[in-house]
Amino acid sequence: MITSPLWTDQFPRPADLSVSTELPSHVDVVIVGSGYTGLCVARVLVKSGASVAVLEKETIGWGASSRNGGMATPGLKLGLSKIYKKYGPEKGREFWRASVDAIDLIDEIVRDHDIDCDWSRTGHVAVATKESHMADLESYANWIKSEFGHAMKKISSSDIRQEIGSDRFFGGISDEISGGIQPAKYVFGLAGAVSALGVRLLEKTRVESVYSEKNHFCVVTSRGEITADEMVMATNGYTDRTLPGLKQKVIPIGSYIIVTEPLPQELQDELSPKRRMYYDTKRFINYFRLTPDGRMLWGGRNNLSVNLDLKESSMILGQQLTAVFPQLEGVPLTHSWSGQLGVTFDLMPHIGRVDGVWYANGYSGHGLSIATYLGTELGLLISGEKERSPFEEIPHQTMFFYHNRPWFLPFAARYYRLLDWLS
């Protein structure tokens, strides 16, 4: 079993990806982080005429952008009813619309740059793990329909086998607008597109410190110093203490994935007849799908830590997988890997500034679509093409007890497991 992502094993970083060998002395905007966020910021800014450099301490797309499950679904981590209660209906409608537009934006980017990344909008199903969860799903679908005119289909327990080859669920709701992608192909395609537009991509370039001087930023890196008029931190779940005030705004959470070997066509058709994306209704969520080459991908949070042993993780996830799909008992697992989500205390994505440095983070498991969207939104704000964003207008909650190490995660994990047991 390989303990690295399937996606980059199948599609390694292209050898012909154009990266810069020399650090420029000055650019209009310097971006730290080469995932979806940073590359989408760069895409907008270079089109506006700005000179842009993207700095990456590893290799292009090394983080969650090439490690996620490749699922784009509407909504945010914080439930829409809670968003309405907290921020009001007007903001609530904006946040919902953004989550839907984010999926359409992937369509636009893939089409505009002719990115071959197995993007397919086959929809998703949220499956009820307990009978009591079904009422909540139905209520949510009804509310979304009445508030936004967005139709989801309620699936009864008697009809659930038409959507998924498992008897473990009590029904669900389906949504046709969701999609699946090969994440590595997408991030490398996006990197190639922005490089062709003139963005300088610099790998193995670690930012060591940042300071302001005469209306510009001085960024000290492992390869020298670069100055810029504007700076963006696009590091999400991999944010370090380069800007201490930013570190305390985002919490790294581990998400773990396994995949089987490619399955026979007949078994694929049984497990996922419509090639949906799936996630369940537990707080300790599992998400799963068939990959483009016919493997079953199974992901989950496990214990929230970012350093769970990947073989131990594969055992935990493998037991979950076969509990839902007994048909896969004995089918070999080929890959086990992890990535770091960026989660905020209020479970909302945010755009903001710390010490004058722009940032976008807090996607909480919706990074494929929301990072694409917030990166684009942030680029439009910096270039002046947009005057406002609802993601910039809400307060970014922090807690006095968190500055560097998320020591509280084991306690949070126990709490969420208790809630799953009680629900």
C-alpha positions in Angstrom: 0.0 0.0 0.0 1.3 3.4 -1.0 1.2 6.1 1.7 1.0 9.0 -0.7 -2.0 10.5 -2.7 -3.5 8.4 -5.5 -3.9 11.6 -7.5 -0.2 12.5 -7.8 0.7 8.8 -8.1 -1.5 8.7 -11.2 -0.6 12.2 -12.4 2.7 13.5 -11.1 3.7 17.2 -11.3 4.2 17.7 -15.0 7.9 17.9 -15.9 7.2 20.7 -18.4 5.4 22.9 -15.8 7.1 26.3 -16.2 8.6 27.4 -12.9 11.0 30.3 -12.4 14.6 29.6 -11.3 15.3 33.1 -10.1 13.5 35.1 -7.4 12.5 38.5 -8.9 13.5 41.5 -6.8 10.0 43.1 -7.0 6.5 42.3 -8.1 3.2 44.0 -7.7 1.8 41.1 -5.7 3.5 38.2 -4.0 1.4 35.2 -3.0 2.5 32.5 -0.5 0.9 29.1 -1.3 0.4 27.4 -4.6 -2.9 25.6 -4.1 -6.3 26.6 -5.5 -6.5 29.8 -3.5 -3.1 31.2 -4.4 -3.4 30.2 -8.1 -6.9 31.6 -8.4 -5.7 34.9 -6.9 -2.8 34.9 -9.3 -5.1 34.1 -12.3 -7.3 37.2 -11.7 -4.4 39.6 -10.9 -2.3 38.7 -13.9 -5.3 39.2 -16.1 -5.7 42.7 -14.6 -2.1 43.6 -15.7 -0.3 43.0 -12.3 3.0 41.3 -12.0 2.6 38.3 -9.7 4.9 35.8 -8.0 3.7 32.6 -6.3 6.0 31.2 -3.6 5.7 27.6 -2.5 7.9 26.0 0.1 7.3 22.5 -1.3 6.3 21.9 -4.9 3.3 23.3 -6.8 0.0 22.1 -5.4 1.7 20.0 -2.7 -0.9 20.5 0.1 -4.6 19.8 0.3 -5.2 20.9 -3.3 -3.7 17.6 -4.5 -4.8 15.5 -1.5 -8.5 16.1 -1.2 -11.4 13.8 -2.2 -12.1 15.8 -5.4 -15.8 16.5 -4.4 -17.5 19.9 -5.0 -20.9 20.3 -3.2 -23.0 23.3 -2.4 -23.2 24.9 1.1 -20.6 25.7 3.7 -19.5 23.9 6.8 -21.7 26.0 9.0 -25.3 25.1 8.3 -27.4 27.6 6.3 -30.0 28.0 9.0 -27.3 28.9 11.5 -25.8 31.3 9.0 -29.2 32.9 8.7 -29.6 33.2 12.4 -26.1 34.6 12.9 -25.7 36.9 9.9 -29.2 37.6 8.7 -31.1 36.5 5.6 -29.4 38.9 3.2 -25.9 37.6 4.1 -27.3 34.1 4.2 -28.5 34.3 0.6 -25.1 35.7 -0.5 -23.2 32.8 1.2 -25.5 30.2 -0.4 -25.3 31.8 -3.8 -21.5 31.9 -3.5 -21.3 28.2 -2.7 -23.4 27.4 -5.8 -21.5 29.9 -8.0 -18.2 28.3 -6.8 -19.1 25.0 -8.5 -20.0 26.9 -11.7 -16.7 28.7 -11.5 -14.8 25.4 -11.6 -16.7 24.7 -14.9 -15.6 28.1 -16.2 -12.0 27.7 -15.3 -11.8 24.1 -16.7 -13.4 25.2 -19.9 -11.5 28.5 -20.4 -8.1 26.9 -19.9 -9.0 23.5 -21.4 -7.9 21.6 -18.3 -8.2 17.9 -18.6 -9.1 16.9 -15.0 -12.0 14.4 -15.2 -14.4 17.1 -14.1 -17.9 15.6 -14.1 -21.1 17.0 -12.5 -22.9 13.8 -11.6 -24.4 15.2 -8.4 -24.2 14.1 -4.7 -26.2 12.3 -2.1 -26.2 13.1 1.6 -27.0 9.8 3.2 -28.7 9.4 6.6 -26.7 7.2 9.0 -29.6 7.1 11.5 -33.3 7.1 11.1 -33.6 10.3 13.2 -31.3 12.1 10.7 -33.7 11.7 7.9 -36.2 14.2 9.3 -33.4 16.8 9.5 -32.4 16.1 5.9 -36.0 16.5 4.7 -36.4 19.7 6.7 -33.2 21.1 5.2 -34.3 20.2 1.6 -37.7 21.8 2.1 -36.1 25.0 3.6 -33.6 25.3 0.7 -36.4 24.9 -1.8 -38.6 27.6 -0.1 -35.8 30.0 0.5 -33.7 29.7 -2.6 -35.8 27.8 -5.1 -33.1 25.2 -5.2 -34.6 21.7 -5.6 -33.1 18.7 -3.9 -34.7 15.2 -4.2 -35.7 13.3 -1.0 -34.8 9.6 -1.2 -36.7 7.2 1.0 -35.2 4.2 2.7 -37.0 2.0 0.2 -35.5 3.9 -2.7 -31.9 4.4 -1.4 -30.6 1.3 -3.3 -31.2 3.2 -6.5 -28.6 5.6 -5.4 -26.0 3.5 -3.5 -25.2 -0.2 -3.1 -25.6 -0.3 0.6 -28.2 -1.2 3.2 -26.7 0.9 5.9 -28.5 4.1 5.3 -32.1 5.3 6.1 -32.5 7.5 3.0 -31.0 10.7 1.9 -31.2 13.8 -0.3 -29.7 14.2 -3.7 -28.5 17.4 -5.5 -27.7 17.4 -9.2 -25.3 20.4 -9.3 -22.3 18.8 -7.5 -19.3 17.4 -9.2 -16.2 15.3 -9.0 -12.6 16.0 -10.2 -9.1 14.6 -10.3 -7.5 17.2 -7.9 -3.9 16.9 -9.0 -4.9 17.3 -12.7 -6.9 20.4 -11.7 -4.2 22.1 -9.6 -1.4 21.4 -12.1 -3.7 22.5 -15.0 -4.4 25.7 -13.1 -0.7 26.2 -12.4 0.1 25.7 -16.1 -2.6 28.2 -17.1 -1.4 31.0 -14.8 2.2 30.4 -15.7 1.3 30.8 -19.4 -0.4 34.1 -18.5 2.8 35.4 -17.0 2.7 34.4 -13.3 6.1 33.5 -11.9 5.9 30.2 -9.9 8.7 29.5 -7.5 9.0 26.1 -5.8 11.2 25.2 -2.7 11.0 28.8 -1.6 10.2 29.0 2.1 9.1 32.4 3.5 11.2 33.1 6.6 10.0 36.5 7.6 7.9 39.5 6.5 8.2 43.2 7.3 6.8 46.4 5.9 8.8 49.3 4.6 7.8 52.4 2.7 4.4 51.2 1.5 5.6 47.8 0.4 6.3 44.4 1.9 9.7 42.9 2.2 9.5 39.1 2.1 12.7 37.2 3.2 12.8 33.7 1.7 15.2 30.8 1.6 16.2 32.0 -1.8 16.6 35.7 -1.1 14.4 38.8 -0.6 11.5 40.0 -2.7 9.4 43.2 -2.3 5.8 43.6 -3.3 3.1 46.3 -3.1 0.6 43.7 -1.9 1.0 40.3 -0.3 -1.4 37.3 0.0 -1.1 34.4 2.4 -2.9 31.4 0.8 -1.8 28.6 3.1 -5.1 27.6 4.8 -4.5 24.4 6.8 -0.7 24.7 6.4 -0.5 28.2 7.9 2.6 28.6 10.1 3.7 31.4 12.4 5.2 33.6 9.7 2.4 35.9 10.6 1.4 35.0 14.2 -1.8 36.9 14.0 -2.9 34.7 11.1 -2.0 31.4 12.7 -4.5 31.9 15.5 -7.3 32.4 12.9 -7.2 28.9 11.3 -6.9 25.4 12.8 -5.2 22.5 10.9 -7.4 19.4 10.9 -6.3 16.1 9.5 -8.5 14.4 6.9 -7.6 10.8 5.8 -8.3 8.9 2.6 -8.0 5.3 1.4 -8.7 3.9 -2.1 -9.2 0.3 -3.3 -7.8 -1.2 -6.4 -9.9 -0.6 -9.5 -13.1 -2.5 -9.3 -14.9 -4.6 -11.9 -17.5 -2.6 -13.9 -20.4 -4.7 -12.6 -19.3 -3.9 -9.0 -18.9 -0.2 -9.7 -22.4 -0.1 -11.1 -23.8 -1.8 -8.0 -22.0 0.5 -5.5 -22.6 3.8 -7.3 -25.1 3.4 -10.1 -25.2 7.2 -10.9 -21.5 7.9 -10.1 -22.5 10.3 -7.2 -20.4 12.0 -4.6 -21.5 10.9 -1.2 -21.2 12.1 2.4 -23.0 10.9 5.5 -24.8 12.8 8.3 -22.3 12.1 11.2 -20.4 15.0 12.7 -17.3 12.7 12.3 -18.2 12.7 8.6 -17.3 10.1 6.0 -17.2 11.1 2.4 -16.8 8.7 -0.5 -17.0 8.3 -4.3 -15.8 6.2 -7.2 -12.7 7.6 -8.7 -12.5 8.2 -12.5 -10.6 4.9 -12.9 -13.2 2.9 -10.9 -11.8 2.7 -7.4 -13.8 3.3 -4.2 -12.4 6.3 -2.4 -13.3 6.5 1.3 -12.4 9.5 3.5 -12.9 10.7 7.0 -11.7 12.8 9.9 -10.6 10.0 12.3 -9.4 11.8 15.4 -8.9 15.4 13.9 -5.1 15.2 14.4 -2.8 15.8 11.4 -0.3 13.0 12.3 -2.2 9.8 12.6 -0.1 6.9 11.3 -1.3 6.2 7.7 -1.4 2.4 8.1 -3.4 2.8 11.3 -5.6 5.2 9.4 -6.1 2.7 6.6 -7.3 0.0 9.2 -9.8 2.4 10.7 -11.1 3.6 7.4 -11.1 0.2 5.9 -13.4 -1.1 8.7 -15.7 1.8 8.0 -15.7 1.1 4.3 -16.6 -2.6 4.6 -19.2 -1.9 7.2 -21.0 0.2 4.6 -20.0 -1.9 1.6 -19.6 -5.5 2.6 -19.1 -6.3 -1.1 -15.6 -4.8 -0.7 -14.4 -7.2 2.0 -11.0 -8.5 0.9 -10.6 -6.0 -1.9 -7.0 -4.7 -1.6 -6.4 -1.1 -0.6 -3.7 0.6 -2.7 -3.2 4.0 -1.2 -3.6 5.7 2.2 -2.9 9.4 2.6 -3.8 12.5 4.5 -4.1 16.3 4.0 -4.7 19.3 6.3 -8.0 21.2 6.3 -8.2 24.8 7.5 -11.0 25.1 10.0 -12.1 28.3 11.8 -13.8 28.6 15.1 -17.0 29.9 13.5 -16.8 27.2 10.7 -16.9 30.0 8.1 -14.5 30.8 5.3 -12.9 34.2 5.6 -11.2 36.9 3.6 -9.3 39.5 5.6 -6.0 41.2 6.4 -3.4 40.7 9.1 -0.7 43.4 9.4 -1.8 44.6 5.9 -1.3 41.1 4.4 -4.3 39.6 2.6 -5.5 36.1 3.4 -8.4 33.7 2.5 -8.9 30.5 4.6 -11.2 28.4 6.6 -12.8 26.2 3.9 -13.5 23.4 6.4 -13.7 20.5 3.9 -15.2 22.5 1.0 -11.9 23.6 -0.4 -12.2 22.4 -4.0 -15.0 24.8 -4.7 -14.7 27.5 -2.0 -10.9 27.9 -2.3 -11.4 28.4 -6.0 -14.1 30.9 -5.4 -12.5 32.9 -2.5 -9.2 33.0 -4.4 -11.0 34.5 -7.3 -12.9 36.9 -5.0 -9.7 38.0 -3.3 -8.1 38.7 -6.7 -11.0 40.8 -7.7 -10.9 42.8 -4.5 -7.1 43.5 -4.8 -7.4 44.5 -8.4 -10.3 46.8 -7.6 -12.7 44.9 -9.9 -15.0 44.2 -6.9 -15.6 46.6 -4.0 -16.9 44.1 -1.4 -17.2 40.5 -0.5 -19.5 39.0 2.3 -16.6 36.8 3.3 -14.6 39.9 4.2 -17.5 41.6 6.0 -18.0 39.0 8.8 -15.8 39.0 12.0 -13.2 36.4 12.0 -13.5 34.7 15.4 -10.4 33.7 17.4 -10.0 32.2 20.9 -7.7 33.4 23.6 -6.4 29.8 24.3 -5.2 29.2 20.7 -2.0 30.7 19.3 0.1 27.9 17.9 -0.6 24.3 18.8 -4.2 23.1 18.7 -3.9 21.2 22.0 -7.7 21.1 22.3 -8.4 18.9 19.3 -8.5 15.5 21.2 -11.2 17.0 23.5 -13.2 18.3 20.5 -12.9 14.8 18.9 -14.4 13.1 22.0 -17.2 15.7 22.1 -18.2 15.2 18.5 -18.1 11.4 18.9 -20.5 11.8 21.9 -22.8 13.9 19.8 -22.8 11.3 17.0 -23.7 8.6 19.6 -26.5 10.8 21.1 -28.0 12.0 17.8 
